[in-house]
Amino acid sequence: MPFRECISQIPRNCLLAAGVGLAAVGVGVYLRGLAGAAGLATLGAGVCLMGAAVLRERSRERIKVGTVSKLFIYPVKSCRGVSVAEAQCTKLGLSQGEIKDRHWIVIKEDGHQVTGRQEPRLVLLTASCKDGHLFLNAPDMPEMIIPTKLPKSNPVKNCRVWGADIHGRDCGDEVSKWITTFLKSSQPYRLVQFEPNMVPRKSKDAEMPFRITDEVAYPDASPIMLLSEASVEDLNTRLQKKVTIYNFRPCIVVSGCNAFDEDSWKEVDIGNVRLASVMSCPRCIFTTVDPETGIIDMKEPLETLKSYRLCDPSEKNIYKSSPLFGVYYGVDKTGVMRVGDPVYKLV
């Protein structure tokens, strides 16, 4: 059992007494000039500090603020989300078995990313994994099947995602032709995969508020984006043409709370996972792509969001003119979450 877990099982009075006792013994021995005293004193101080941290953790209150109603994984960046009942929450986002969030991406021949902003029909592409293979389906196209463990003979491409360099192993010429044909592109596109031995991007390179520990493969910036059903319902009261949760591509959808309550959840526990709020999610024209038709509107719901969801003037250096909808989270503790799990905020 890890040291911190062991300590968390010890009654607080014993914990503090042990720390103080060790520190006192260390100081006493040190005063007598015996070897090892400084180390003993340091150990005692360390136990005290660890004990204080555990006590602070125990004293924090968990308040239920909602329930997980949906979980989504988007295997290929900009593709349709896969709804799952249970997901592993890793440092790089949600996964379930071989399906990992945004671990595949479409690129140009020069390595620059291709997303639904440039190719809206990408939202019609569905991806699933089974028995060591990625299955790609799209309207009026035959099913494409490629291995999830690519041959090492396939070249590793240098990719460019939001100004940052990252690697991806090329999935081959056949899938390249398939995607290029589906998107009716005049230039060839390629599909690449992020592999476990590759170096992820630092979220902070894409959005300044992220911590140095936050990392992603091919998402825009955040390993997790959370949105409440109530926030979408509130938006729909202001729209002539209604939208769905699918316009906004969240990883975690929460029910049972008021609109925009999620803006104030600084830390949340879901299952045995702990997430830390980093920043609001700034929105762009991708929200105007109809997830059912792949047609981009260029205006709504973005214009309506701009009418009431702009940032505070003091944060314009971060968000500029983008409206805010949903929250980006970093992963402080990995684990498993399920649909139906209560969502607790920590206070």
C-alpha positions in Angstrom: 0.0 0.0 0.0 1.4 3.5 -0.9 2.8 5.5 2.0 0.1 8.2 1.7 -2.7 5.6 1.8 -1.1 3.9 4.8 -1.0 7.2 6.6 -4.6 8.0 5.7 -5.7 5.0 7.7 -3.9 6.2 10.9 -6.1 8.1 13.4 -5.2 11.8 13.3 -4.1 12.1 16.9 -1.7 9.2 16.5 -0.4 10.6 13.3 0.4 14.0 14.7 1.8 12.6 17.9 4.1 10.3 15.9 5.3 13.2 13.8 5.9 15.5 16.7 7.5 12.7 18.6 9.9 11.9 15.8 10.8 15.5 15.3 11.4 16.0 19.0 13.6 12.9 19.3 15.5 14.1 16.3 16.0 17.5 17.8 17.1 16.0 21.1 19.5 13.7 19.6 20.8 16.5 17.4 21.5 18.6 20.4 23.6 15.8 21.8 25.6 15.7 18.6 24.8 12.1 17.6 24.9 11.1 14.0 21.7 10.7 12.1 19.8 13.2 14.2 19.2 15.6 11.3 17.7 12.7 9.3 15.4 11.7 12.1 14.3 15.2 12.6 13.6 15.6 8.9 11.6 12.3 8.9 9.5 13.6 11.8 8.9 16.9 10.1 7.9 15.0 6.9 5.4 12.8 8.8 3.9 16.0 10.3 3.6 17.6 6.9 2.1 14.5 5.4 -0.3 14.2 8.3 -1.3 17.8 8.0 -2.1 17.2 4.3 -4.1 14.1 5.0 -6.1 16.0 7.7 -6.8 18.8 5.3 -8.1 16.3 2.8 -10.3 14.6 5.4 -11.7 18.0 6.5 -12.9 18.9 3.0 -16.6 18.5 2.4 -18.0 16.7 -0.7 -21.3 18.1 -1.9 -23.3 16.3 -4.5 -24.0 18.6 -7.4 -25.2 16.3 -10.2 -25.1 12.9 -11.8 -23.1 11.7 -14.9 -25.7 11.2 -17.6 -23.4 10.5 -20.6 -19.8 9.7 -21.3 -18.2 10.2 -24.7 -15.0 9.1 -26.3 -13.9 10.6 -29.7 -11.4 8.2 -31.1 -10.6 10.3 -34.2 -10.4 14.1 -33.7 -13.6 15.7 -35.0 -15.3 12.4 -35.6 -18.6 11.4 -34.0 -18.4 10.5 -30.3 -18.8 7.0 -28.9 -21.2 6.8 -26.0 -19.9 4.5 -23.3 -21.4 3.4 -20.0 -18.0 3.2 -18.3 -14.6 4.8 -19.0 -11.1 4.8 -17.6 -10.0 8.3 -16.9 -6.3 8.6 -17.7 -4.0 11.6 -17.6 -4.7 12.0 -21.4 -8.5 11.7 -21.1 -11.1 9.0 -21.3 -10.6 5.5 -22.7 -12.3 2.2 -22.8 -10.1 -0.8 -23.8 -8.6 0.1 -27.2 -10.8 3.2 -27.7 -8.8 6.2 -26.6 -10.0 9.8 -26.8 -8.6 11.6 -29.8 -5.7 9.3 -30.4 -6.2 9.4 -34.1 -6.1 12.5 -36.3 -6.5 13.4 -39.9 -3.6 15.5 -41.3 -2.5 17.0 -44.6 0.6 15.7 -46.3 2.6 18.4 -44.6 1.5 17.2 -41.2 -1.0 20.0 -40.3 -4.1 19.0 -38.6 -7.5 18.7 -40.4 -10.5 19.2 -38.2 -14.3 19.7 -38.5 -13.6 23.5 -38.9 -12.1 22.9 -42.3 -13.9 19.6 -43.1 -17.3 19.7 -41.4 -18.2 16.2 -42.8 -15.7 14.7 -40.4 -18.5 14.7 -37.8 -20.3 12.0 -39.8 -17.4 9.6 -39.4 -17.9 7.0 -36.8 -15.0 5.0 -35.2 -15.0 2.0 -32.9 -12.5 -0.6 -31.8 -12.8 -4.3 -31.5 -10.4 -7.3 -31.4 -7.3 -5.2 -32.1 -8.8 -3.2 -35.0 -10.2 0.3 -35.6 -13.5 0.3 -37.6 -14.3 3.4 -39.6 -17.7 4.0 -41.1 -19.1 7.0 -43.1 -22.2 7.6 -45.3 -22.0 5.9 -48.7 -18.5 4.5 -47.9 -17.5 0.8 -47.4 -16.3 0.0 -43.9 -12.6 0.6 -43.4 -10.7 -1.6 -40.9 -7.2 -1.0 -39.7 -5.1 -2.5 -36.9 -4.9 -0.6 -33.6 -1.2 -1.7 -33.4 0.3 -0.5 -36.6 3.3 -2.1 -38.3 6.6 -0.5 -37.2 7.4 -0.2 -40.9 4.7 2.5 -41.2 6.4 5.9 -41.1 6.1 8.2 -38.1 4.8 11.6 -39.2 5.7 15.0 -37.7 2.3 16.6 -37.0 1.3 20.1 -36.2 -1.7 20.5 -33.8 -2.5 24.1 -32.8 1.0 25.3 -33.3 2.6 22.4 -31.4 4.6 19.5 -32.8 3.6 15.9 -32.0 4.2 12.6 -33.7 1.7 10.1 -35.2 2.2 6.8 -37.0 0.8 6.8 -40.5 -2.2 4.4 -40.9 -1.4 3.6 -44.5 -2.3 4.5 -48.1 -5.6 2.6 -48.1 -7.2 4.6 -45.3 -5.7 7.8 -46.7 -7.6 7.2 -50.0 -10.7 6.3 -48.1 -10.8 9.5 -46.0 -9.8 11.7 -49.0 -12.6 10.2 -51.0 -15.2 10.6 -48.3 -14.3 14.2 -47.7 -14.2 14.9 -51.4 -10.9 16.6 -51.0 -8.7 17.8 -53.9 -5.7 17.3 -51.7 -4.7 14.0 -50.1 -5.3 13.5 -46.4 -3.7 10.9 -44.1 -4.8 9.3 -40.8 -2.2 9.0 -38.0 -2.2 7.4 -34.6 -0.7 8.5 -31.3 1.1 5.6 -29.7 1.9 5.0 -26.0 5.7 5.6 -26.4 5.1 9.0 -28.1 5.5 12.3 -26.2 2.1 14.1 -25.6 1.6 17.8 -26.1 1.6 20.1 -23.1 -1.9 21.7 -22.6 -0.2 24.9 -21.5 1.3 25.3 -25.0 -2.3 25.6 -26.3 -4.0 27.5 -23.4 -2.0 29.4 -20.9 -4.1 28.6 -17.7 -3.3 24.9 -17.8 -0.8 23.4 -15.3 2.5 22.1 -16.5 1.3 18.6 -15.6 -1.7 18.7 -18.0 -1.0 16.8 -21.2 -3.0 15.7 -24.3 -2.5 13.7 -27.5 -4.7 15.4 -30.2 -7.4 17.2 -28.3 -7.4 21.0 -28.7 -6.0 21.6 -25.2 -7.8 19.6 -22.4 -8.0 16.0 -21.5 -11.5 16.5 -20.2 -14.4 18.8 -21.1 -17.5 18.7 -18.9 -20.9 20.3 -19.8 -24.3 20.1 -18.1 -27.6 19.3 -19.8 -29.1 22.3 -18.1 -26.7 24.7 -19.8 -27.7 23.3 -23.3 -31.4 23.6 -22.3 -30.8 27.2 -21.3 -29.2 28.0 -24.6 -32.1 26.3 -26.5 -34.5 28.8 -24.9 -32.7 31.5 -26.8 -32.4 29.7 -30.2 -34.9 29.4 -33.0 -33.2 26.2 -34.3 -32.4 24.0 -31.3 -29.1 22.3 -30.8 -28.1 19.2 -28.9 -25.3 18.2 -26.6 -23.5 16.7 -29.6 -22.8 20.2 -31.0 -20.4 20.8 -28.1 -18.5 17.5 -28.0 -18.2 17.0 -24.2 -16.5 14.0 -22.6 -18.7 14.2 -19.5 -22.3 15.3 -19.4 -23.9 16.1 -16.1 -27.6 16.2 -15.2 -29.4 17.3 -12.0 -27.9 20.7 -11.7 -28.8 24.3 -12.8 -27.5 25.9 -16.0 -23.9 26.9 -15.7 -23.4 25.5 -12.2 -20.4 23.7 -13.7 -18.6 27.1 -14.0 -18.1 27.1 -10.2 -16.9 23.5 -9.6 -13.2 24.0 -9.0 -12.6 20.3 -8.1 -14.9 17.4 -8.6 -14.9 13.7 -7.6 -16.6 11.2 -10.0 -16.2 7.5 -9.1 -12.6 7.3 -7.9 -11.5 10.1 -10.2 -10.6 13.6 -9.2 -10.7 16.4 -11.7 -9.5 20.0 -11.3 -11.1 22.9 -13.2 -8.5 24.8 -15.2 -10.6 27.2 -17.4 -13.8 27.6 -19.2 -14.1 26.1 -22.7 -13.9 28.9 -25.4 -16.1 28.2 -28.3 -15.5 28.5 -32.1 -17.3 27.9 -35.4 -17.1 24.1 -34.9 -20.2 24.5 -32.7 -22.1 25.6 -35.8 -21.6 22.2 -37.6 -24.8 20.2 -37.6 -23.7 16.8 -36.1 -26.4 15.0 -38.1 -25.7 16.5 -41.6 -22.1 17.7 -41.4 -23.2 21.1 -42.7 -21.6 24.2 -41.2 -23.9 27.2 -40.5 -21.1 29.6 -39.5 -23.4 31.6 -37.3 -25.6 29.7 -34.7 -25.4 28.8 -31.9 -22.1 30.8 -31.7 -23.7 34.2 -32.2 -26.3 33.6 -29.5 -23.6 32.4 -27.1 -21.6 35.6 -27.8 -24.7 37.6 -26.7 -24.5 36.3 -23.1 -21.5 34.1 -22.5 -18.5 36.3 -23.0 -15.7 36.4 -20.4 -15.1 39.0 -17.8 -13.1 41.9 -19.3 -10.2 41.0 -17.0 -9.9 37.6 -18.8 -9.9 38.9 -22.4 -6.2 38.1 -22.7 -7.2 34.4 -22.3 -10.5 34.1 -24.1 -10.5 37.1 -26.4 -14.0 37.2 -28.1 -14.8 33.5 -27.7 -18.0 32.7 -25.8 -17.6 30.2 -22.9 -19.6 27.0 -22.7 -18.5 24.0 -20.6 -15.4 23.6 -18.5 -11.9 22.2 -19.2 -10.6 19.9 -16.4 -7.2 18.5 -15.7 -6.9 15.0 -14.2 -5.5 15.0 -10.7 -6.4 11.3 -9.9 -7.0 8.7 -12.5 -9.5 5.9 -12.2 -12.9 4.7 -13.4 -16.2 6.6 -13.9 -19.6 5.4 -14.9 -22.8 6.8 -16.2 -25.0 7.2 -13.1 -22.1 8.2 -10.8 -22.8 11.1 -8.5 -20.7 14.2 -9.2 -19.3 15.8 -6.0 -17.7 19.2 -5.7 -15.1 19.7 -3.1 -15.3 22.6 -0.7 
